[in-house]
């Protein structure tokens, strides 16, 4: 079994210290095999915020990491850096690979950079990305759960959030489903949810959209606090997983398991 901890939108620079400590404790308790950090690592892409985030990731001590940037990880007010070297501050702490992957006997996890320097908040999945990820998905073994990680979501649970869907998502959902994707992880809107995409549009096979809330920031929504996702795969039941949502509870200052759902 592979245990995946999905942490999204921590927005370092706005993090809540008690929640930081609680997430460190949860990670120690769960001992995940893979950390998925699905963007908006910082609030304003400042060097000190990236440094704080990198120190936090090191403290988590998860042996494998898959990290992608979010729109907040591109400088907003430093226009020169935004257009000349938009991912420079990010790369200094998290490396050159903006679309990393993780390959294990029971899962394949593929990162997709949906941010663009010419878009402030909107995400985008290009035709090239759609084709390249499809090729990787088709090459996966029969025993591997196939997960794609984006920042901006490919689907949302209510009409008021439709403007947050990444451009090109409809085509990507169709192509990645046909190529064998099982789960698409996202973040961006600080709202945790699970959507059966195969029940929303005709697809060749089941495909789930799983979103995470903000892990650490005080920029929480009225209807959602701080939360993270935990995914547990299984060699005994290939192409399926158990998804757990863990939410921060102020009484006790700890993350507690709020829900559990089998996908696949």
MOZI-V832220 format. One record per pair of residues at least 24 apart in sequence whose C-alpha atoms are under 7 Angstrom apart, sorted by sequence separation. I is the first residue (numbers start at 1). J is the second residue. D is the distance in Angstrom with one decimal. If there is no record, write none. Layout:
i,j,d
I,J,D
I,J,D
//
This chain:
i,j,d
182,206,6.7
183,207,5.7
184,208,6.2
185,209,6.1
186,210,6.3
187,211,5.2
190,214,4.8
240,264,4.4
182,207,4.8
183,208,4.7
184,209,4.9
185,210,4.9
186,211,4.7
187,212,5.1
239,264,6.5
177,203,6.5
178,204,5.8
181,207,6.5
182,208,6.3
183,209,5.9
184,210,6.1
185,211,5.7
186,212,6.4
187,213,6.4
5,32,6.1
35,62,6.2
45,72,6.2
177,204,6.4
183,210,6.9
4,32,5.6
34,62,6.2
41,69,7.0
44,72,5.8
45,73,4.6
177,205,6.3
3,32,4.8
4,33,6.1
5,34,6.3
6,35,6.1
7,36,6.1
8,37,5.5
11,40,5.7
12,41,6.1
13,42,6.4
14,43,6.7
33,62,6.2
34,63,6.6
35,64,6.2
36,65,6.1
37,66,6.3
38,67,6.1
39,68,5.4
40,69,6.2
41,70,7.0
43,72,5.7
44,73,6.6
45,74,5.7
123,152,5.5
174,203,6.5
3,33,5.3
4,34,4.8
5,35,5.0
6,36,4.6
7,37,4.9
8,38,4.9
9,39,5.8
10,40,6.5
11,41,5.0
12,42,4.4
13,43,5.6
32,62,6.2
33,63,6.1
34,64,4.7
35,65,4.7
36,66,4.9
37,67,4.7
38,68,5.5
39,69,4.4
40,70,4.2
42,72,6.2
45,75,5.2
68,98,5.8
177,207,6.3
190,220,6.7
2,33,6.0
3,34,6.5
4,35,6.0
5,36,6.0
6,37,6.0
7,38,6.5
8,39,5.9
9,40,4.5
10,41,5.4
11,42,4.0
12,43,5.7
33,64,6.2
34,65,5.5
35,66,6.1
36,67,5.9
37,68,6.5
38,69,6.9
39,70,3.9
40,71,6.2
42,73,5.8
44,75,6.2
68,99,6.4
86,117,6.4
190,221,6.8
4,36,7.0
8,40,7.0
9,41,5.6
10,42,6.8
11,43,4.5
40,72,5.0
41,73,6.4
44,76,6.9
108,140,7.0
27,60,6.4
40,73,5.7
67,100,7.0
153,186,5.0
191,224,6.2
66,100,5.9
83,117,6.5
147,181,6.2
152,186,6.0
153,187,6.2
66,101,6.4
82,117,6.3
146,181,5.0
147,182,6.0
148,183,6.4
149,184,5.7
150,185,6.1
151,186,5.0
152,187,6.0
13,49,5.8
24,60,5.9
66,102,7.0
108,144,6.0
114,150,6.2
146,182,5.3
147,183,4.8
148,184,4.7
149,185,4.7
150,186,5.0
151,187,5.2
152,188,5.3
12,49,5.4
106,143,5.6
107,144,4.2
108,145,6.1
109,146,6.1
110,147,6.3
111,148,6.0
112,149,5.9
113,150,6.5
114,151,6.2
145,182,6.5
146,183,6.6
147,184,5.7
148,185,6.2
149,186,6.1
151,188,5.8
105,143,6.9
106,144,4.3
107,145,4.3
108,146,5.0
109,147,4.7
110,148,4.8
111,149,4.7
112,150,5.3
114,152,6.6
54,93,6.2
105,144,6.3
106,145,6.0
107,146,5.8
108,147,6.1
109,148,5.8
110,149,6.0
111,150,6.4
12,52,7.0
50,90,6.7
12,53,6.2
125,166,6.7
134,175,6.6
138,179,5.2
47,89,6.1
51,93,6.6
122,164,6.5
124,166,4.9
125,167,6.1
126,168,6.6
130,172,5.6
134,176,5.5
137,179,5.7
138,180,6.4
50,93,6.5
68,111,6.6
74,117,6.9
123,166,4.3
124,167,4.4
125,168,5.1
137,180,6.0
45,89,7.0
69,113,6.8
71,115,5.5
122,166,6.3
123,167,6.0
124,168,6.0
125,169,6.5
137,181,6.4
68,113,6.3
70,115,5.9
134,179,5.3
71,120,6.6
71,121,5.7
155,209,6.9
70,151,5.8
145,238,6.6
144,238,6.4
145,239,4.3
143,238,5.0
144,239,6.0
145,240,6.4
143,239,6.4
38,149,6.8
38,150,6.5
39,151,5.5
38,151,5.5
106,233,6.8
106,234,6.7
106,235,5.7
106,238,6.9
38,186,6.5
38,187,6.4
9,187,6.7
8,187,5.8
9,188,6.4
20,216,6.2
19,216,5.8
16,216,5.8
15,216,5.0
16,217,5.9
15,217,4.3
16,218,6.1
14,217,5.2
15,218,6.2
8,212,6.1
10,214,5.7
14,218,6.0
8,213,6.5
9,214,4.7
10,215,5.1
8,214,5.6
9,215,6.2
10,216,4.7
11,217,5.7
8,215,5.8
10,217,5.4
7,215,5.8
7,228,5.4
6,228,5.9
7,229,6.9
6,229,5.0
5,229,6.0
6,230,6.1
5,230,4.7
4,230,5.6
5,231,6.6
3,230,7.0
4,231,5.0
3,231,5.8
4,232,6.4
3,232,4.7
19,248,6.9
26,255,6.7
2,232,5.8
3,233,6.6
1,232,6.6
2,233,5.3
22,253,6.3
1,233,5.2
22,254,4.9
23,255,6.8
1,234,4.8
22,255,6.2
1,235,6.1
18,253,6.5
//
